[in-house]
Amino acid sequence: MAPQWRRTGFLLDALFKGGVALAYAGLAVPIGEALAVPAGVVRATAVPVLLSGVAEGAFAIRSAAATHTRYLVAYDGGWVLVTGLCAALLAGGATGAGPIWFGYQAIASLAVAVAFAAGTRAPVRSG
């Protein structure tokens, strides 16, 4: 059985992703305008972000095994790198940073969703 703190951490991260997805869906127009991205791209990104949150939440309830922490570390590390790159592009006056940022979130969130969904379906190990 997973420690309660890990299960709680997975669940809180899943809830955060749900909140981000709701914000993207509800505030797509102003977010899109601020980052020069069509609102449809922002809304489309909300879907894989929400799916990754749902898969992570289901995993937390079913198993919360430590093995899946690496997926969150990889996602967050990539997010920091891509965010830094996009910030540098924006600071330098370049365009196109918004699509890169949302593209990363969409693709990486799908990868996380697949990893957690697979972990949810795996047999729970005891001991």
RARA-V10823 format. One record per helix or strand of 2 or more residues. SS is the DSSP state (h for helix, s for strand). FROM is the first residue (numbers start at 1). TO is the last residue. Records with the same first field share a line. If there is no record, write none. Layout:
# RARA-V10823
SS = FROM-TO ; FROM-TO
This chain:
# RARA-V10823
h = 4-26 ; 28-35 ; 39-62 ; 66-91 ; 97-121
